């Protein structure tokens, strides 16, 4: 299972929101390039970027930081937030971004998702952000009438590379991932699923790792837990690669 550190960009800074609330912002670093290099040095195989300004307003306010990050890193970068047109997807991919994540547009213009997935094989991901089972759009500000499960089913056969599913109620709260919601999405998806939101400790990764073989959950995005120090990225990567957590020289917890 791939462990993917996240950087959320707001006005050029590295921040985290609680449950997507723009009024509850915690700033962790004023230099996102420096932070991105730290995650790369700690062994990350991929970086997850979220353009929070783009998600909320649709405006490309963080492009300077995005370009600087993709130029500085050797590992691939995936990005979501405010990507609602072909022009914007083309623009970000031209910056050296490996994969773009479409969210709102999957509800508002599903044909665009199909077209982009065909034009850019393995480079289009759909982000399904849900609250109480319903898909939220426009930076989690609006709630649709479409369930996360319905949207997942509609994407089968679309040619997208993966689905990132986020349970908004757990995001940034460090209360653990919503395992049942992940199972529900994974069971109806024909593409790999990447979990996002709620990871608070290595034990949470043990639970997620058990979903890999049976449910097709192939990756996990971690944000606040890394910044707060609750999870060490190197330890998380070793745990998910080797299938065990070493708590001490004499105590191992093995993952079946």
Backbone as CSV, one residue per row, in Angstrom:
resi,resn,N_x,N_y,N_z,CA_x,CA_y,CA_z,C_x,C_y,C_z
1,UNK,0.848,-1.192,0.000,0.000,0.000,0.000,0.885,1.244,0.000
2,UNK,0.585,2.159,-0.891,1.382,3.382,-1.013,0.938,4.417,0.020
3,UNK,1.888,4.919,0.777,1.615,5.973,1.753,1.979,7.310,1.107
4,UNK,0.996,8.196,0.983,1.175,9.437,0.235,0.996,10.640,1.164
5,UNK,2.062,11.375,1.439,1.923,12.579,2.271,1.217,13.691,1.500
6,UNK,0.465,14.504,2.241,-0.319,15.564,1.618,0.199,16.951,1.995
7,UNK,0.103,17.839,1.032,0.331,19.256,1.286,-0.891,20.001,0.774
8,UNK,-1.559,20.714,1.668,-2.700,21.536,1.300,-2.234,22.980,1.191
9,UNK,-2.469,23.591,0.037,-2.005,24.950,-0.225,-3.136,25.952,-0.067
10,UNK,-2.879,26.974,0.742,-3.832,28.075,0.912,-3.035,29.365,0.974
11,UNK,-3.249,30.208,-0.030,-2.525,31.482,-0.124,-1.011,31.272,-0.056
12,UNK,-0.546,30.198,-0.686,0.880,29.934,-0.771,1.486,29.238,0.420
13,UNK,0.690,28.955,1.434,1.182,28.306,2.650,0.702,26.860,2.735
14,UNK,1.439,26.068,3.505,1.079,24.679,3.771,0.197,24.656,5.016
15,UNK,-1.072,24.235,4.862,-2.040,24.307,5.954,-2.830,23.005,6.047
16,UNK,-3.657,22.917,7.087,-4.662,21.867,7.186,-5.953,22.493,7.675
17,UNK,-7.067,21.952,7.169,-8.387,22.380,7.614,-9.015,21.285,8.460
18,UNK,-9.885,21.669,9.356,-10.670,20.682,10.105,-11.981,20.447,9.380
19,UNK,-12.187,19.222,8.902,-13.413,18.827,8.209,-13.723,19.768,7.042
20,UNK,-12.682,20.276,6.384,-12.863,21.136,5.229,-13.360,22.525,5.543
21,UNK,-13.293,22.925,6.807,-13.800,24.231,7.223,-12.717,25.292,7.022
22,UNK,-12.972,26.232,6.127,-11.989,27.281,5.831,-11.842,28.277,6.978
23,UNK,-12.722,28.198,7.948,-12.607,29.059,9.129,-11.771,28.414,10.229
24,UNK,-11.383,27.149,10.004,-10.553,26.438,10.990,-9.269,25.973,10.307
25,UNK,-8.358,26.934,10.144,-7.117,26.703,9.408,-5.938,26.639,10.370
26,UNK,-5.099,25.629,10.192,-3.842,25.540,10.932,-2.703,25.620,9.933
27,UNK,-1.840,26.620,10.079,-0.702,26.753,9.166,0.491,25.995,9.728
28,UNK,1.078,25.137,8.888,2.206,24.332,9.325,3.532,24.797,8.749
29,UNK,3.510,25.395,7.577,4.761,25.789,6.942,4.486,26.868,5.906
30,UNK,5.320,27.889,5.884,5.161,28.968,4.903,5.950,28.689,3.629
31,UNK,6.680,27.566,3.599,7.476,27.198,2.433,7.097,25.791,1.979
32,UNK,6.085,25.661,1.117,5.626,24.329,0.709,6.669,23.534,-0.073
33,UNK,7.579,24.215,-0.761,8.633,23.504,-1.484,9.551,22.797,-0.492
34,UNK,9.917,23.505,0.557,10.755,22.912,1.605,10.055,21.702,2.219
35,UNK,8.756,21.841,2.487,8.010,20.726,3.076,7.935,19.544,2.120
36,UNK,7.733,19.819,0.842,7.677,18.752,-0.151,8.998,17.985,-0.210
37,UNK,10.099,18.705,-0.133,11.416,18.058,-0.157,11.639,17.202,1.088
38,UNK,11.092,17.643,2.209,11.198,16.851,3.442,10.493,15.506,3.255
39,UNK,9.285,15.534,2.703,8.544,14.278,2.506,9.270,13.375,1.510
40,UNK,9.864,13.966,0.480,10.629,13.163,-0.470,11.841,12.518,0.204
41,UNK,12.535,13.298,1.011,13.727,12.779,1.697,13.374,11.673,2.688
42,UNK,12.146,11.710,3.228,11.714,10.690,4.178,11.204,9.421,3.492
43,UNK,11.264,9.399,2.165,10.946,8.177,1.454,9.644,8.140,0.693
44,UNK,8.923,9.257,0.629,7.654,9.263,-0.105,7.887,8.904,-1.570
45,UNK,7.006,8.094,-2.121,7.099,7.722,-3.535,6.206,8.596,-4.401
46,UNK,5.379,9.409,-3.749,4.438,10.289,-4.449,3.998,11.375,-3.471
47,UNK,3.665,12.558,-4.002,3.159,13.652,-3.174,1.755,14.019,-3.616
48,UNK,0.898,14.275,-2.634,-0.481,14.678,-2.891,-0.624,16.162,-2.573
49,UNK,-0.993,16.946,-3.583,-1.208,18.383,-3.403,-2.688,18.705,-3.508
50,UNK,-3.140,19.613,-2.654,-4.505,20.118,-2.745,-4.444,21.641,-2.824
51,UNK,-5.016,22.191,-3.882,-5.095,23.640,-4.036,-6.412,24.098,-3.406
52,UNK,-6.350,24.497,-2.152,-7.569,24.875,-1.437,-8.202,26.142,-1.997
53,UNK,-7.372,27.073,-2.439,-7.923,28.281,-3.059,-8.660,27.918,-4.342
54,UNK,-8.050,27.026,-5.131,-8.685,26.584,-6.362,-9.984,25.859,-6.103
55,UNK,-9.993,25.014,-5.063,-11.202,24.260,-4.725,-12.348,25.187,-4.349
56,UNK,-12.021,26.256,-3.652,-13.060,27.174,-3.156,-13.503,28.170,-4.210
57,UNK,-12.537,28.745,-4.946,-12.854,29.843,-5.862,-12.670,29.500,-7.332
58,UNK,-11.913,28.424,-7.616,-11.616,28.094,-8.996,-10.481,28.906,-9.586
59,UNK,-9.886,29.788,-8.785,-8.807,30.655,-9.271,-7.443,30.015,-9.025
60,UNK,-6.514,30.147,-9.966,-5.182,29.526,-9.851,-4.223,30.364,-9.007
61,UNK,-4.517,30.524,-7.731,-3.724,31.403,-6.881,-2.421,30.761,-6.408
62,UNK,-2.306,29.449,-6.531,-1.125,28.759,-6.000,-0.213,28.185,-7.086
63,UNK,-0.380,28.656,-8.309,0.389,28.079,-9.407,1.901,28.258,-9.244
64,UNK,2.305,29.357,-8.673,3.746,29.575,-8.446,4.314,28.467,-7.563
65,UNK,3.599,28.141,-6.493,4.046,27.079,-5.586,3.979,25.713,-6.264
66,UNK,2.942,25.477,-7.042,2.781,24.194,-7.721,3.940,23.962,-8.689
67,UNK,4.262,24.974,-9.468,5.379,24.865,-10.416,6.695,24.622,-9.684
68,UNK,6.900,25.342,-8.588,8.145,25.204,-7.831,8.278,23.813,-7.234
69,UNK,7.173,23.250,-6.750,7.198,21.917,-6.151,7.502,20.854,-7.198
70,UNK,6.811,20.896,-8.335,7.041,19.877,-9.362,8.460,19.972,-9.932
71,UNK,9.004,21.187,-9.975,10.374,21.364,-10.476,11.410,20.834,-9.500
72,UNK,11.101,20.964,-8.198,12.071,20.590,-7.167,12.097,19.096,-6.885
73,UNK,10.972,18.416,-7.094,10.872,17.006,-6.705,11.254,16.051,-7.829
74,UNK,11.743,14.883,-7.425,12.006,13.801,-8.363,10.845,12.809,-8.387
75,UNK,10.045,12.782,-7.317,8.902,11.874,-7.249,7.688,12.504,-7.933
76,UNK,6.743,11.683,-8.404,5.546,12.226,-9.062,4.647,12.979,-8.085
77,UNK,3.939,13.949,-8.637,3.028,14.788,-7.856,1.629,14.667,-8.443
78,UNK,0.648,14.459,-7.584,-0.746,14.503,-8.010,-1.420,15.682,-7.336
79,UNK,-2.363,16.303,-8.033,-2.970,17.511,-7.482,-4.467,17.558,-7.744
80,UNK,-5.187,18.065,-6.750,-6.612,18.299,-6.888,-6.965,19.668,-6.339
81,UNK,-8.159,20.115,-6.658,-8.629,21.407,-6.164,-8.910,22.386,-7.288
82,UNK,-10.174,22.551,-7.634,-10.548,23.558,-8.621,-10.286,23.185,-10.056
83,UNK,-10.066,21.904,-10.345,-9.804,21.486,-11.730,-11.147,21.140,-12.367
84,UNK,-11.744,22.126,-13.035,-13.119,21.976,-13.525,-13.246,22.185,-15.014
85,UNK,-12.119,22.395,-15.710,-12.144,22.577,-17.153,-10.991,21.814,-17.795
86,UNK,-11.127,21.528,-19.084,-10.040,20.882,-19.819,-8.798,21.767,-19.800
87,UNK,-9.003,23.066,-19.959,-7.871,23.994,-19.996,-7.062,23.932,-18.714
88,UNK,-7.751,23.844,-17.577,-7.045,23.797,-16.296,-6.297,22.477,-16.132
89,UNK,-6.901,21.381,-16.530,-6.221,20.086,-16.459,-4.984,20.091,-17.353
90,UNK,-5.138,20.602,-18.572,-4.002,20.683,-19.499,-2.883,21.533,-18.908
91,UNK,-3.273,22.638,-18.284,-2.294,23.569,-17.722,-1.475,22.908,-16.613
92,UNK,-2.139,22.245,-15.701,-1.441,21.605,-14.583,-0.533,20.471,-15.062
93,UNK,-1.007,19.701,-16.013,-0.178,18.624,-16.546,1.053,19.188,-17.259
94,UNK,0.912,20.364,-17.850,2.056,21.001,-18.514,3.096,21.481,-17.514
95,UNK,2.692,21.657,-16.240,3.625,22.067,-15.194,4.513,20.909,-14.720
96,UNK,4.215,19.710,-15.188,4.973,18.548,-14.735,4.236,17.712,-13.714
97,UNK,2.979,18.060,-13.431,2.158,17.247,-12.529,1.905,15.891,-13.183
98,UNK,2.002,14.829,-12.402,1.835,13.479,-12.933,0.366,13.120,-13.129
99,UNK,-0.461,13.447,-12.120,-1.880,13.128,-12.186,-2.715,14.285,-11.662
100,UNK,-3.850,14.515,-12.300,-4.782,15.529,-11.810,-6.011,14.838,-11.246
101,UNK,-6.557,15.439,-10.197,-7.689,14.865,-9.483,-8.918,15.723,-9.732
102,UNK,-9.928,15.126,-10.314,-11.163,15.824,-10.629,-12.201,15.505,-9.572
103,UNK,-12.853,16.531,-9.060,-13.857,16.321,-8.024,-15.213,16.841,-8.444
104,UNK,-15.415,18.138,-8.306,-16.692,18.766,-8.639,-17.148,18.449,-10.055
105,UNK,-16.211,18.457,-10.989,-16.568,18.249,-12.396,-17.117,16.846,-12.657
106,UNK,-16.787,15.890,-11.801,-17.326,14.534,-11.971,-18.839,14.519,-11.783
107,UNK,-19.345,15.508,-11.043,-20.789,15.671,-10.854,-21.365,16.592,-11.918
108,UNK,-20.685,17.714,-12.158,-21.225,18.762,-13.017,-20.997,18.521,-14.508
109,UNK,-19.932,17.800,-14.857,-19.632,17.560,-16.267,-18.938,16.205,-16.424
110,UNK,-19.677,15.112,-16.206,-19.057,13.783,-16.251,-18.436,13.440,-17.599
111,UNK,-18.935,14.019,-18.680,-18.358,13.735,-19.992,-16.917,14.229,-20.082
112,UNK,-16.627,15.333,-19.412,-15.259,15.853,-19.412,-14.313,14.849,-18.759
113,UNK,-14.760,14.193,-17.706,-13.947,13.168,-17.046,-13.621,12.052,-18.035
114,UNK,-14.622,11.605,-18.771,-14.418,10.530,-19.749,-13.435,10.962,-20.836
115,UNK,-13.594,12.198,-21.302,-12.724,12.693,-22.375,-11.274,12.801,-21.910
116,UNK,-11.085,13.336,-20.705,-9.727,13.503,-20.189,-9.071,12.161,-19.884
117,UNK,-9.857,11.220,-19.375,-9.317,9.887,-19.077,-8.851,9.191,-20.349
118,UNK,-9.545,9.438,-21.439,-9.159,8.854,-22.728,-7.911,9.540,-23.279
119,UNK,-7.852,10.859,-23.119,-6.727,11.622,-23.654,-5.459,11.437,-22.834
120,UNK,-5.632,11.277,-21.497,-4.486,11.135,-20.599,-4.598,9.824,-19.816
121,UNK,-4.289,8.691,-20.444,-4.402,7.389,-19.753,-3.552,7.342,-18.488
122,UNK,-4.154,6.839,-17.415,-3.485,6.663,-16.116,-3.061,7.975,-15.459
123,UNK,-3.594,9.089,-15.932,-3.205,10.372,-15.347,-4.400,11.145,-14.771
124,UNK,-5.576,10.526,-14.816,-6.783,11.170,-14.295,-7.326,10.368,-13.112
125,UNK,-7.488,11.046,-11.990,-8.074,10.465,-10.776,-9.353,11.231,-10.463
126,UNK,-10.328,10.557,-9.912,-11.532,11.245,-9.431,-11.536,11.220,-7.912
127,UNK,-11.705,12.389,-7.319,-11.820,12.504,-5.874,-13.274,12.525,-5.469
128,UNK,-13.660,11.594,-4.626,-15.035,11.547,-4.128,-15.011,11.921,-2.655
129,UNK,-15.446,13.118,-2.377,-15.475,13.640,-1.010,-16.912,13.598,-0.515
130,UNK,-17.138,12.867,0.562,-18.512,12.646,0.998,-18.716,12.981,2.466
131,UNK,-19.909,13.435,2.749,-20.337,13.701,4.126,-21.674,13.017,4.332
132,UNK,-21.713,12.089,5.287,-22.904,11.280,5.533,-23.346,10.572,4.259
133,UNK,-22.358,10.143,3.479,-22.639,9.359,2.289,-22.920,10.145,1.028
134,UNK,-23.126,11.466,1.128,-23.431,12.305,-0.023,-22.186,13.050,-0.495
135,UNK,-22.049,13.174,-1.814,-20.876,13.821,-2.391,-20.940,15.325,-2.195
136,UNK,-19.841,15.899,-1.711,-19.730,17.347,-1.540,-18.887,17.915,-2.673
137,UNK,-19.202,19.134,-3.110,-18.501,19.768,-4.222,-18.088,21.190,-3.857
138,UNK,-17.356,21.825,-4.792,-16.933,23.226,-4.621,-16.173,23.426,-3.316
139,UNK,-15.127,22.613,-3.141,-14.320,22.746,-1.927,-15.070,22.332,-0.675
140,UNK,-15.972,21.352,-0.828,-16.769,20.799,0.271,-17.822,21.779,0.792
141,UNK,-18.032,22.856,0.059,-18.996,23.865,0.495,-20.422,23.430,0.168
142,UNK,-20.618,22.820,-1.012,-21.943,22.386,-1.446,-22.099,20.878,-1.308
143,UNK,-23.292,20.452,-0.954,-23.579,19.030,-0.841,-24.566,18.631,-1.922
144,UNK,-24.208,17.599,-2.703,-25.082,17.148,-3.785,-26.088,16.126,-3.263
145,UNK,-26.974,15.707,-4.157,-27.942,14.674,-3.803,-27.467,13.294,-4.249
146,UNK,-26.249,13.236,-4.775,-25.704,11.983,-5.283,-24.863,11.315,-4.202
147,UNK,-25.065,10.035,-4.008,-24.295,9.316,-3.000,-22.921,8.963,-3.550
148,UNK,-21.987,8.781,-2.651,-20.631,8.401,-3.048,-20.647,7.070,-3.784
149,UNK,-21.508,6.176,-3.358,-21.613,4.862,-3.996,-22.142,4.989,-5.421
150,UNK,-23.137,5.844,-5.617,-23.682,6.061,-6.961,-22.626,6.613,-7.902
151,UNK,-21.884,7.610,-7.426,-20.859,8.225,-8.268,-19.777,7.208,-8.614
152,UNK,-19.391,6.404,-7.648,-18.376,5.372,-7.889,-18.821,4.421,-8.989
153,UNK,-20.049,3.946,-8.904,-20.572,3.024,-9.913,-20.573,3.662,-11.299
154,UNK,-20.889,4.944,-11.362,-20.971,5.630,-12.655,-19.606,5.765,-13.321
155,UNK,-18.541,5.629,-12.538,-17.184,5.780,-13.065,-16.586,4.468,-13.556
156,UNK,-17.252,3.365,-13.293,-16.762,2.076,-13.775,-16.704,2.080,-15.303
157,UNK,-15.560,1.646,-15.833,-15.382,1.629,-17.275,-14.984,2.955,-17.878
158,UNK,-14.751,3.954,-17.041,-14.430,5.301,-17.535,-12.983,5.451,-17.979
159,UNK,-12.117,4.552,-17.495,-10.704,4.658,-17.847,-9.876,5.492,-16.900
160,UNK,-10.466,5.942,-15.798,-9.684,6.712,-14.825,-8.677,5.801,-14.133
161,UNK,-7.639,6.409,-13.557,-6.564,5.627,-12.932,-6.938,5.136,-11.545
162,UNK,-7.712,5.932,-10.807,-8.032,5.591,-9.416,-9.117,6.519,-8.896
163,UNK,-9.630,6.155,-7.734,-10.556,7.009,-6.993,-9.927,7.321,-5.641
164,UNK,-9.948,8.586,-5.265,-9.564,8.974,-3.909,-10.847,9.271,-3.160
165,UNK,-11.080,8.551,-2.094,-12.302,8.768,-1.334,-11.993,9.365,0.032
166,UNK,-12.658,10.463,0.324,-12.461,11.178,1.587,-13.778,11.280,2.335
167,UNK,-13.775,10.843,3.567,-14.931,11.042,4.438,-14.694,12.363,5.176
168,UNK,-15.459,13.379,4.818,-15.216,14.728,5.330,-15.289,14.789,6.852
169,UNK,-16.159,13.993,7.430,-16.329,14.042,8.884,-15.083,13.601,9.632
170,UNK,-14.203,12.837,8.959,-12.988,12.365,9.632,-11.761,13.176,9.250
171,UNK,-11.851,13.964,8.176,-10.664,14.642,7.652,-10.123,15.669,8.638
172,UNK,-8.846,15.530,8.963,-8.186,16.473,9.859,-8.545,16.317,11.319
173,UNK,-9.335,15.281,11.657,-9.811,15.130,13.034,-9.016,14.105,13.836
174,UNK,-8.194,13.299,13.149,-7.349,12.299,13.811,-8.150,11.289,14.631
175,UNK,-9.325,10.936,14.114,-10.182,9.978,14.826,-10.214,8.617,14.150
176,UNK,-9.359,8.418,13.153,-9.353,7.158,12.432,-10.185,7.242,11.162
177,UNK,-9.831,6.444,10.145,-10.575,6.450,8.876,-11.928,5.768,9.014
178,UNK,-12.820,6.106,8.106,-14.144,5.488,8.066,-14.034,4.190,7.271
179,UNK,-13.773,3.111,7.955,-13.525,1.821,7.310,-14.749,1.322,6.553
180,UNK,-15.924,1.461,7.131,-17.131,0.964,6.475,-17.410,1.712,5.182
181,UNK,-17.195,3.024,5.182,-17.402,3.809,3.967,-16.401,3.392,2.889
182,UNK,-15.168,3.124,3.302,-14.150,2.668,2.357,-14.531,1.326,1.735
183,UNK,-15.017,0.417,2.549,-15.437,-0.893,2.046,-16.575,-0.736,1.035
184,UNK,-17.517,0.140,1.361,-18.678,0.329,0.489,-18.265,0.845,-0.883
185,UNK,-17.346,1.813,-0.892,-16.867,2.368,-2.161,-16.061,1.325,-2.920
186,UNK,-15.166,0.666,-2.231,-14.257,-0.285,-2.877,-15.000,-1.461,-3.495
187,UNK,-16.067,-1.896,-2.849,-16.806,-3.055,-3.331,-17.478,-2.811,-4.674
188,UNK,-17.763,-1.552,-5.003,-18.464,-1.265,-6.256,-17.559,-0.601,-7.288
189,UNK,-16.272,-0.441,-6.977,-15.341,0.215,-7.891,-14.536,-0.802,-8.689
190,UNK,-14.328,-0.493,-9.982,-13.487,-1.378,-10.787,-12.078,-0.811,-10.966
191,UNK,-11.766,0.265,-10.246,-10.421,0.841,-10.268,-9.886,0.901,-8.836
192,UNK,-8.568,1.018,-8.671,-8.005,1.103,-7.323,-8.590,2.272,-6.535
193,UNK,-8.681,2.096,-5.228,-9.200,3.128,-4.324,-8.083,3.574,-3.393
194,UNK,-7.971,4.881,-3.234,-6.995,5.473,-2.316,-7.767,6.116,-1.174
195,UNK,-7.420,5.747,0.045,-8.109,6.269,1.222,-7.536,7.622,1.631
196,UNK,-8.394,8.493,2.131,-7.948,9.801,2.595,-8.821,10.260,3.748
197,UNK,-8.176,10.783,4.801,-8.932,11.339,5.913,-8.960,10.467,7.143
198,UNK,-8.578,11.052,8.275,-8.770,10.396,9.564,-7.610,9.616,10.127
199,UNK,-6.579,9.318,9.319,-5.468,8.521,9.838,-4.797,9.251,10.991
200,UNK,-4.694,8.581,12.131,-4.173,9.227,13.340,-2.955,8.538,13.926
201,UNK,-2.712,7.289,13.504,-1.624,6.517,14.095,-1.298,5.332,13.198
202,UNK,-0.224,4.637,13.522,0.175,3.468,12.747,-0.898,2.382,12.793
203,UNK,-1.607,2.269,13.913,-2.660,1.253,14.029,-3.737,1.444,12.955
204,UNK,-4.004,2.695,12.592,-4.972,2.947,11.524,-4.485,2.374,10.198
205,UNK,-3.177,2.429,9.981,-2.621,1.865,8.755,-2.763,0.352,8.720
206,UNK,-2.688,-0.282,9.894,-2.897,-1.729,9.978,-4.300,-2.069,9.469
207,UNK,-5.292,-1.304,9.914,-6.669,-1.546,9.479,-6.805,-1.355,7.974
208,UNK,-6.187,-0.308,7.448,-6.285,-0.032,6.019,-5.554,-1.087,5.193
209,UNK,-4.426,-1.542,5.703,-3.644,-2.543,4.975,-4.436,-3.833,4.790
210,UNK,-5.286,-4.117,5.749,-6.116,-5.317,5.647,-7.178,-5.197,4.556
211,UNK,-7.416,-3.970,4.082,-8.394,-3.771,3.013,-7.773,-3.878,1.628
212,UNK,-6.452,-3.965,1.578,-5.780,-3.938,0.289,-6.138,-5.127,-0.587
213,UNK,-5.969,-6.317,-0.064,-6.193,-7.513,-0.866,-7.670,-7.772,-1.107
214,UNK,-8.480,-7.608,-0.088,-9.894,-7.960,-0.209,-10.731,-6.899,-0.905
215,UNK,-10.346,-5.623,-0.754,-11.194,-4.547,-1.253,-10.524,-3.634,-2.282
216,UNK,-9.238,-3.819,-2.541,-8.590,-3.019,-3.565,-8.223,-1.612,-3.140
217,UNK,-8.030,-1.407,-1.845,-7.547,-0.110,-1.352,-6.022,-0.133,-1.468
218,UNK,-5.485,0.600,-2.410,-4.061,0.477,-2.755,-3.180,1.587,-2.204
219,UNK,-3.795,2.621,-1.638,-2.993,3.726,-1.127,-3.717,4.472,-0.026
220,UNK,-2.968,5.282,0.702,-3.547,6.102,1.764,-2.842,7.448,1.792
221,UNK,-3.631,8.493,1.858,-3.111,9.862,1.943,-3.144,10.293,3.400
222,UNK,-2.024,10.806,3.879,-1.927,11.240,5.278,-1.517,12.707,5.328
223,UNK,-2.222,13.472,6.137,-1.918,14.886,6.278,-1.582,15.284,7.701
224,UNK,-2.596,15.654,8.451,-2.377,16.227,9.782,-1.551,15.330,10.697
225,UNK,-1.765,14.027,10.650,-1.033,13.122,11.539,0.471,13.220,11.330
226,UNK,0.894,13.496,10.093,2.326,13.669,9.823,2.834,14.981,10.402
227,UNK,2.044,16.021,10.237,2.467,17.344,10.706,2.456,17.441,12.228
228,UNK,1.518,16.751,12.843,1.442,16.755,14.307,2.447,15.797,14.942
229,UNK,3.059,14.937,14.132,4.016,13.974,14.657,3.401,12.695,15.178
230,UNK,2.092,12.520,14.977,1.427,11.304,15.445,1.847,10.094,14.613
231,UNK,2.211,10.336,13.359,2.690,9.280,12.465,4.018,9.725,11.873
232,UNK,4.997,8.829,11.903,6.281,9.085,11.264,6.238,8.490,9.861
233,UNK,6.543,9.294,8.864,6.405,8.833,7.480,7.285,7.629,7.182
234,UNK,8.521,7.654,7.641,9.415,6.518,7.390,8.859,5.242,7.992
235,UNK,8.376,5.327,9.214,7.815,4.149,9.886,6.568,3.652,9.158
236,UNK,5.748,4.602,8.695,4.524,4.223,7.986,4.843,3.497,6.686
237,UNK,5.848,3.980,5.972,6.230,3.356,4.709,6.767,1.953,4.939
238,UNK,7.627,1.804,5.946,8.175,0.483,6.275,7.055,-0.474,6.669
239,UNK,6.129,0.018,7.480,5.027,-0.826,7.952,4.181,-1.348,6.807
240,UNK,3.850,-0.471,5.873,2.968,-0.887,4.781,3.693,-1.700,3.727
241,UNK,5.000,-1.554,3.639,5.770,-2.365,2.683,6.028,-3.767,3.212
242,UNK,6.358,-3.851,4.491,6.747,-5.130,5.078,5.603,-5.888,5.723
243,UNK,4.498,-5.194,5.983,3.349,-5.864,6.570,3.420,-6.029,8.069
244,UNK,4.266,-5.248,8.735,4.281,-5.333,10.191,4.727,-4.010,10.784
245,UNK,4.412,-3.856,12.057,4.828,-2.695,12.829,5.783,-3.160,13.902
246,UNK,6.954,-2.575,13.947,7.903,-2.950,14.994,7.835,-1.915,16.105
247,UNK,7.199,-2.284,17.212,7.049,-1.364,18.333,8.318,-1.278,19.160
248,UNK,9.034,-2.371,19.230,10.269,-2.409,20.002,11.128,-3.525,19.437
249,UNK,12.385,-3.645,19.853,13.231,-4.717,19.332,12.684,-6.108,19.571
250,UNK,11.791,-6.248,20.528,11.310,-7.592,20.867,9.833,-7.793,20.576
251,UNK,9.157,-6.758,20.078,7.725,-6.866,19.895,7.339,-6.461,18.478
252,UNK,6.788,-7.386,17.712,6.298,-7.110,16.378,4.812,-7.405,16.318
253,UNK,4.085,-6.545,15.633,2.684,-6.805,15.356,2.583,-7.123,13.868
254,UNK,2.179,-8.337,13.540,2.156,-8.746,12.149,0.765,-8.528,11.553
255,UNK,0.755,-8.170,10.286,-0.490,-7.937,9.563,-0.738,-9.103,8.642
256,UNK,-1.885,-9.754,8.772,-2.188,-10.916,7.944,-2.409,-10.503,6.496
